[in-house]
Amino acid sequence: MDNRLGARFDAALQSASVKDALMSLARALKGEGYSQLELYRALGEIQAHMDGDDPRYDAVLEMADAIHGGPWAKEGALFETELDEGDL
């Protein structure tokens, strides 16, 4: 993940409402032309460096699910299609 994108995710993770901040950021990045796979991989990098006990961890997982799509997207998918194993 490039430094600028990383800084934007870091800012969202410092927000009082991480879940809302991540959703807003994901929508903005989608609007800027970032692909579903780019966003999913970026969140995967963030998740890989987080402790599972971090209170923000669940918000990161929920956002990854919303980007991935399918039955895991509890609050609705951000993209029209679901990523599949071939994409990943």
DSSP file (Angstrom, degrees, kcal/mol; ACC not computed):
  #  RESIDUE AA STRUCTURE BP1 BP2  ACC     N-H-->O    O-->H-N    N-H-->O    O-->H-N    TCO  KAPPA ALPHA  PHI   PSI    X-CA   Y-CA   Z-CA
    1    1 A M              0   0    0      0, 0.0     2,-0.0     0, 0.0    37,-0.0   0.000 360.0 360.0 360.0 136.0    0.0    0.0    0.0
    2    2 A D     >  -     0   0    0      1,-0.1     4,-2.6     4,-0.0     5,-0.2  -0.319 360.0-110.7 -73.6 160.3    1.4    3.4   -0.9
    3    3 A N  H  > S+     0   0    0      1,-0.2     4,-2.5     2,-0.2     5,-0.2   0.862 114.7  52.7 -60.1 -40.3    2.2    5.9    1.8
    4    4 A R  H  > S+     0   0    0      2,-0.2     4,-1.7     1,-0.2    -1,-0.2   0.926 112.2  44.4 -64.6 -44.2   -0.6    8.3    0.9
    5    5 A L  H  > S+     0   0    0      1,-0.2     4,-2.1     2,-0.2    -2,-0.2   0.917 112.8  52.7 -65.3 -42.3   -3.3    5.6    1.0
    6    6 A G  H  X S+     0   0    0     -4,-2.6     4,-2.7     1,-0.2    -2,-0.2   0.888 106.7  52.8 -59.5 -40.3   -1.8    4.3    4.3
    7    7 A A  H  X S+     0   0    0     -4,-2.5     4,-2.2     2,-0.2    -1,-0.2   0.870 107.7  51.4 -64.3 -36.6   -2.0    7.7    5.8
    8    8 A R  H  X S+     0   0    0     -4,-1.7     4,-1.8     2,-0.2    -1,-0.2   0.904 111.7  46.0 -68.2 -40.7   -5.7    8.0    4.9
    9    9 A F  H  X S+     0   0    0     -4,-2.1     4,-2.4     2,-0.2    -2,-0.2   0.907 110.6  54.1 -67.1 -40.4   -6.4    4.6    6.5
   10   10 A D  H  X S+     0   0    0     -4,-2.7     4,-1.0     1,-0.2    -2,-0.2   0.912 107.3  50.8 -58.8 -42.4   -4.4    5.6    9.6
   11   11 A A  H >< S+     0   0    0     -4,-2.2     3,-0.6     1,-0.2     4,-0.4   0.911 110.4  49.1 -62.1 -42.1   -6.5    8.8   10.0
   12   12 A A  H >< S+     0   0    0     -4,-1.8     3,-1.2     1,-0.2    10,-0.2   0.884 107.8  54.8 -64.1 -37.8   -9.7    6.7    9.7
   13   13 A L  H 3< S+     0   0    0     -4,-2.4    -1,-0.2     1,-0.3    -2,-0.2   0.697 105.6  53.3 -70.6 -17.7   -8.4    4.3   12.4
   14   14 A Q  T << S+     0   0    0     -4,-1.0    -1,-0.3    -3,-0.6    -2,-0.2   0.481  87.1 113.2 -91.8  -4.5   -7.8    7.2   14.7
   15   15 A S  S <  S-     0   0    0     -3,-1.2     3,-0.4    -4,-0.4     4,-0.1  -0.237  78.1-121.6 -67.3 154.9  -11.3    8.5   14.4
   16   16 A A  S    S+     0   0    0      1,-0.3     2,-0.5     2,-0.1    -1,-0.1   0.830 113.9  39.1 -64.3 -31.8  -13.7    8.4   17.3
   17   17 A S  S  > S+     0   0    0      1,-0.2     4,-2.6    -5,-0.1    -1,-0.3  -0.781  72.7 176.4-120.1  85.4  -16.0    6.2   15.2
   18   18 A V  H  > S+     0   0    0     -2,-0.5     4,-2.9    -3,-0.4     5,-0.2   0.891  77.5  53.9 -58.4 -44.5  -13.6    3.9   13.3
   19   19 A K  H  > S+     0   0    0      1,-0.2     4,-2.0     2,-0.2    -1,-0.2   0.932 112.9  42.2 -58.7 -48.7  -16.4    1.9   11.6
   20   20 A D  H  > S+     0   0    0      2,-0.2     4,-2.5     1,-0.2    -1,-0.2   0.894 114.6  51.6 -65.9 -40.1  -18.1    5.0   10.1
   21   21 A A  H  X S+     0   0    0     -4,-2.6     4,-2.4    -9,-0.2    -2,-0.2   0.903 110.3  48.3 -65.1 -41.2  -14.7    6.6    9.2
   22   22 A L  H  X S+     0   0    0     -4,-2.9     4,-2.8   -10,-0.2    -1,-0.2   0.901 111.7  49.8 -65.7 -40.1  -13.6    3.4    7.4
   23   23 A M  H  X S+     0   0    0     -4,-2.0     4,-2.4    -5,-0.2    -2,-0.2   0.927 112.0  47.6 -64.7 -44.0  -16.9    3.2    5.5
   24   24 A S  H  X S+     0   0    0     -4,-2.5     4,-2.3     1,-0.2    -2,-0.2   0.914 113.7  48.1 -62.2 -42.5  -16.7    6.9    4.4
   25   25 A L  H  X S+     0   0    0     -4,-2.4     4,-3.0     2,-0.2     5,-0.2   0.926 110.3  51.0 -64.6 -44.3  -13.1    6.4    3.3
   26   26 A A  H  X S+     0   0    0     -4,-2.8     4,-2.4     1,-0.2    -2,-0.2   0.910 111.3  48.1 -61.2 -42.0  -13.9    3.2    1.4
   27   27 A R  H  X S+     0   0    0     -4,-2.4     4,-2.3     2,-0.2    -1,-0.2   0.914 112.9  48.5 -63.9 -41.9  -16.7    5.0   -0.4
   28   28 A A  H  X S+     0   0    0     -4,-2.3     4,-1.5     2,-0.2    -2,-0.2   0.920 112.2  48.1 -63.7 -44.0  -14.5    8.0   -1.2
   29   29 A L  H  <>S+     0   0    0     -4,-3.0     5,-2.5     2,-0.2     4,-0.4   0.888 110.0  52.0 -66.2 -38.6  -11.7    5.7   -2.5
   30   30 A K  H ><5S+     0   0    0     -4,-2.4     3,-1.5    -5,-0.2    -1,-0.2   0.932 109.3  50.6 -59.9 -45.0  -14.1    3.8   -4.6
   31   31 A G  H 3<5S+     0   0    0     -4,-2.3    -1,-0.2     1,-0.3    -2,-0.2   0.784 105.3  56.9 -63.6 -27.6  -15.3    7.1   -6.1
   32   32 A E  T 3<5S-     0   0    0     -4,-1.5    -1,-0.3    -5,-0.1    -2,-0.2   0.488 127.9 -97.7 -82.0  -3.9  -11.7    8.0   -6.8
   33   33 A G  T < 5S+     0   0    0     -3,-1.5    -3,-0.2    -4,-0.4     2,-0.2   0.506  70.2 150.2 103.7   4.8  -11.3    4.9   -8.9
   34   34 A Y      < -     0   0    0     -5,-2.5    -1,-0.3    -8,-0.1     2,-0.1  -0.500  45.0-122.0 -68.7 140.4   -9.7    2.4   -6.5
   35   35 A S     >  -     0   0    0     -2,-0.2     4,-2.2     1,-0.1     5,-0.2  -0.338  15.8-111.9 -81.4 163.8  -10.8   -1.1   -7.3
   36   36 A Q  H  > S+     0   0    0      1,-0.2     4,-2.3     2,-0.2     5,-0.2   0.904 119.4  49.7 -57.8 -44.0  -12.5   -3.6   -5.1
   37   37 A L  H  > S+     0   0    0      2,-0.2     4,-2.6     1,-0.2     5,-0.2   0.892 107.7  52.9 -67.6 -39.9   -9.4   -5.7   -5.0
   38   38 A E  H  > S+     0   0    0      1,-0.2     4,-2.1     2,-0.2    -1,-0.2   0.926 112.8  44.7 -60.4 -44.8   -7.1   -2.8   -4.2
   39   39 A L  H  X S+     0   0    0     -4,-2.2     4,-2.2     2,-0.2    -2,-0.2   0.900 112.7  50.9 -67.5 -40.5   -9.3   -1.8   -1.2
   40   40 A Y  H  X S+     0   0    0     -4,-2.3     4,-1.8     1,-0.2    -2,-0.2   0.919 112.1  46.9 -63.7 -43.3   -9.6   -5.4    0.0
   41   41 A R  H  X S+     0   0    0     -4,-2.6     4,-2.1     2,-0.2    -1,-0.2   0.884 109.2  54.7 -66.5 -38.6   -5.8   -5.9   -0.1
   42   42 A A  H  X S+     0   0    0     -4,-2.1     4,-2.0     1,-0.2    -2,-0.2   0.928 110.1  46.0 -61.2 -44.6   -5.2   -2.6    1.7
   43   43 A L  H  X S+     0   0    0     -4,-2.2     4,-2.9     1,-0.2    -1,-0.2   0.844 108.2  57.5 -67.4 -31.9   -7.5   -3.7    4.5
   44   44 A G  H  X S+     0   0    0     -4,-1.8     4,-2.2     2,-0.2    -1,-0.2   0.890 106.2  49.5 -63.0 -39.1   -5.8   -7.1    4.6
   45   45 A E  H  X S+     0   0    0     -4,-2.1     4,-0.9     2,-0.2    -2,-0.2   0.915 112.2  47.7 -64.4 -43.1   -2.4   -5.4    5.1
   46   46 A I  H >< S+     0   0    0     -4,-2.0     3,-0.9     1,-0.2     4,-0.3   0.939 112.3  49.2 -62.9 -46.8   -3.9   -3.3    8.0
   47   47 A Q  H >< S+     0   0    0     -4,-2.9     3,-1.6     1,-0.2    -1,-0.2   0.888 105.0  58.6 -60.1 -40.6   -5.5   -6.4    9.5
   48   48 A A  H 3< S+     0   0    0     -4,-2.2    -1,-0.2     1,-0.3    -2,-0.2   0.758 108.7  45.7 -62.7 -24.9   -2.2   -8.3    9.3
   49   49 A H  T << S+     0   0    0     -4,-0.9     2,-0.3    -3,-0.9    -1,-0.3   0.335  98.7  90.5-101.2   6.3   -0.5   -5.7   11.5
   50   50 A M  S <  S-     0   0    0     -3,-1.6     2,-0.3    -4,-0.3    -3,-0.0  -0.789  76.3-121.7-104.7 146.6   -3.3   -5.4   14.1
   51   51 A D    >   -     0   0    0     -2,-0.3     3,-2.2     1,-0.1     6,-0.2  -0.662  22.8-127.1 -78.6 137.6   -3.6   -7.4   17.3
   52   52 A G  T 3  S+     0   0    0     -2,-0.3    -1,-0.1     1,-0.3     6,-0.1   0.688 110.2  58.6 -60.7 -18.0   -6.9   -9.3   17.4
   53   53 A D  T 3  S+     0   0    0      4,-0.1    -1,-0.3     3,-0.0    -2,-0.0   0.516  76.6 116.3 -88.3  -6.3   -7.6   -7.6   20.8
   54   54 A D  S X  S-     0   0    0     -3,-2.2     3,-1.9     1,-0.2     4,-0.4  -0.440  70.9-133.6 -61.9 130.4   -7.4   -4.1   19.3
   55   55 A P  T 3  S+     0   0    0      0, 0.0     4,-0.3     0, 0.0     3,-0.2   0.680 105.5  55.4 -63.6 -15.0  -10.8   -2.5   19.7
   56   56 A R  T 3> S+     0   0    0      1,-0.2     4,-1.8     2,-0.1     3,-0.2   0.565  82.9  89.7 -89.3 -10.0  -10.6   -1.4   16.1
   57   57 A Y  H <> S+     0   0    0     -3,-1.9     4,-2.3     1,-0.2     5,-0.2   0.890  84.3  50.5 -57.9 -45.5  -10.1   -4.9   14.7
   58   58 A D  H  > S+     0   0    0     -4,-0.4     4,-2.7     1,-0.2    -1,-0.2   0.875 107.9  53.7 -63.0 -37.2  -13.7   -5.7   14.3
   59   59 A A  H  > S+     0   0    0     -4,-0.3     4,-2.0    -3,-0.2    -1,-0.2   0.884 108.7  49.6 -64.3 -37.7  -14.4   -2.5   12.4
   60   60 A V  H  X S+     0   0    0     -4,-1.8     4,-2.4     2,-0.2    -2,-0.2   0.924 111.9  48.1 -66.0 -44.0  -11.5   -3.4   10.0
   61   61 A L  H  X S+     0   0    0     -4,-2.3     4,-2.4     1,-0.2    -2,-0.2   0.913 110.8  50.6 -62.6 -42.6  -13.0   -6.9    9.5
   62   62 A E  H  X S+     0   0    0     -4,-2.7     4,-2.1     1,-0.2    -1,-0.2   0.889 111.1  48.6 -63.5 -38.4  -16.5   -5.5    8.9
   63   63 A M  H  X S+     0   0    0     -4,-2.0     4,-2.1     2,-0.2    -1,-0.2   0.910 109.7  51.7 -68.4 -40.8  -15.1   -3.1    6.3
   64   64 A A  H  X S+     0   0    0     -4,-2.4     4,-2.8     1,-0.2    -2,-0.2   0.908 110.2  50.2 -60.1 -40.9  -13.2   -5.9    4.6
   65   65 A D  H  X S+     0   0    0     -4,-2.4     4,-2.9     2,-0.2     8,-0.3   0.904 108.7  51.4 -63.3 -41.7  -16.4   -7.9    4.5
   66   66 A A  H  < S+     0   0    0     -4,-2.1    12,-3.0     1,-0.2    13,-0.7   0.858 113.9  44.6 -64.8 -34.7  -18.3   -5.0    2.9
   67   67 A I  H  < S+     0   0    0     -4,-2.1    -2,-0.2    10,-0.2    -1,-0.2   0.900 114.1  49.0 -74.7 -41.3  -15.6   -4.7    0.3
   68   68 A H  H  < S-     0   0    0     -4,-2.8    15,-2.4    -5,-0.2    -2,-0.2   0.911  98.4-160.5 -63.5 -42.9  -15.5   -8.4   -0.4
   69   69 A G    ><  +     0   0    0     -4,-2.9     3,-0.6    13,-0.2    -1,-0.1  -0.306  40.6  89.7  87.4-176.9  -19.3   -8.7   -0.7
   70   70 A G  G >  S-     0   0    0      1,-0.2     3,-1.6     2,-0.1     6,-0.2  -0.366 100.4 -28.7  83.0-164.1  -21.5  -11.7   -0.3
   71   71 A P  G 3  S+     0   0    0      0, 0.0    -1,-0.2     0, 0.0     5,-0.1   0.657 129.8  65.8 -65.7 -16.4  -23.1  -13.1    2.8
   72   72 A W  G <  S+     0   0    0     -3,-0.6     2,-1.9    -7,-0.1     3,-0.2   0.707  75.3  93.1 -77.6 -19.2  -20.3  -11.7    5.1
   73   73 A A    X   +     0   0    0     -3,-1.6     3,-1.6    -8,-0.3     4,-0.1  -0.533  54.1 177.7 -77.9  83.7  -21.3   -8.1    4.3
   74   74 A K  T 3  S+     0   0    0     -2,-1.9    -1,-0.2     1,-0.3     3,-0.1   0.842  79.3  35.9 -58.7 -38.4  -23.6   -7.6    7.2
   75   75 A E  T 3  S-     0   0    0      1,-0.3    -1,-0.3   -13,-0.2    -2,-0.1   0.174 130.3 -75.4-104.9  17.9  -24.4   -4.0    6.5
   76   76 A G    <   -     0   0    0     -3,-1.6    -1,-0.3    -6,-0.2     2,-0.2   0.088  52.3 -79.4 102.5 146.5  -24.4   -4.4    2.7
   77   77 A A        -     0   0    0     -4,-0.1   -10,-0.2     1,-0.1   -11,-0.1  -0.510  22.5-148.4 -80.7 145.9  -21.7   -4.7    0.1
   78   78 A L  S    S+     0   0    0    -12,-3.0     2,-0.3    -2,-0.2   -11,-0.2   0.755  85.0  46.3 -82.1 -27.1  -19.8   -1.7   -1.2
   79   79 A F  S    S-     0   0    0    -13,-0.7    -2,-0.1     2,-0.2   -49,-0.0  -0.803  83.4-123.5-116.4 158.4  -19.4   -3.2   -4.7
   80   80 A E  S    S+     0   0    0     -2,-0.3     2,-0.3   -11,-0.1    -1,-0.1   0.788  92.8  52.1 -72.6 -28.2  -22.0   -4.9   -6.9
   81   81 A T  S    S-     0   0    0    -12,-0.0     2,-0.3   -11,-0.0    -2,-0.2  -0.809  81.4-122.5-112.6 153.5  -20.0   -8.1   -7.3
   82   82 A E        -     0   0    0     -2,-0.3   -13,-0.2   -13,-0.1     2,-0.2  -0.710  27.8-118.0 -89.3 139.3  -18.5  -10.4   -4.8
   83   83 A L        -     0   0    0    -15,-2.4     2,-0.3    -2,-0.3    -1,-0.0  -0.501  33.9-159.6 -69.3 145.7  -14.8  -11.2   -4.9
   84   84 A D    >>  -     0   0    0     -2,-0.2     3,-1.5     1,-0.0     4,-1.4  -0.766  35.0 -93.1-122.4 174.0  -14.1  -14.8   -5.5
   85   85 A E  T 34 S+     0   0    0      1,-0.3    -2,-0.0    -2,-0.3    -1,-0.0   0.814 123.4  59.5 -56.5 -33.1  -11.1  -17.0   -4.8
   86   86 A G  T 34 S+     0   0    0      1,-0.2    -1,-0.3     2,-0.2    -3,-0.0   0.816 104.4  51.2 -65.7 -30.1   -9.8  -16.4   -8.4
   87   87 A D  T <4        0   0    0     -3,-1.5    -1,-0.2     1,-0.2    -2,-0.2   0.839 360.0 360.0 -72.3 -34.3   -9.7  -12.6   -7.6
   88   88 A L     <        0   0    0     -4,-1.4    -1,-0.2   -47,-0.0    -2,-0.2   0.451 360.0 360.0 -84.6 360.0   -7.7  -13.1   -4.5
